[in-house]
Amino acid sequence: MSHIGILGTGRVATNLAGELSAAGHHITLGSRSPQDTAACTTGLAPSPRIAFADHRTTARTTNIVINATPGASSLDRLTDLRTELAGKILIDVSNATRDAADGLPGDLCYPGSSLAEKLQAALPDTHVVKTLNTMLFTVMTAPETLATPPTAYLSGNDEDAKKTVTGVLGDLGWQQEQIEDLGDISTARATEAMILIVPHILRRHGFKPFAVSLAR
């Protein structure tokens, strides 16, 4: 089992922390400040496998790091951790958008590119893998709850890193046939653009579990 760091303290981060710790991984949840630790524990069952630290400590002391910070500010936050993230696998599950008037995702921050590509360029010594950004956060850890089998897309330059991330997805309940490797990190611009359909789905149906998936 791995020691996985999760940068972020919101619903995505705590949802992933709970399921990955239950699968046997040791988790460090990274917050921007000690005051955020209380927010981390809300709705998160106590576990001896879950610890808390600041972002820098989390990135430095774990071998796989998940970016669950708000996508619009992720690039600045993680670029500041370049040294700590060197040699690590960075799983990016965030989407970089500007909020619409109702607070739902709006325009892409990086049209013609993607957050994952920007992160890879800013962190050349880190293996960035994009995945799990095309679904409601609850589906990330419970793909079996959807009536139609969902798809988890993978984008990344390093094949070994993608194999490792595939293993992490398996621990979250994803079957091999549900994982679609799209290719190098440039393919992340396609899955990140899928976020444009999400606010329309949420406005029409509310926050019900869904995923943007590939049907064969």
Disulfide bonds with the S-S distance in Angstrom:
none
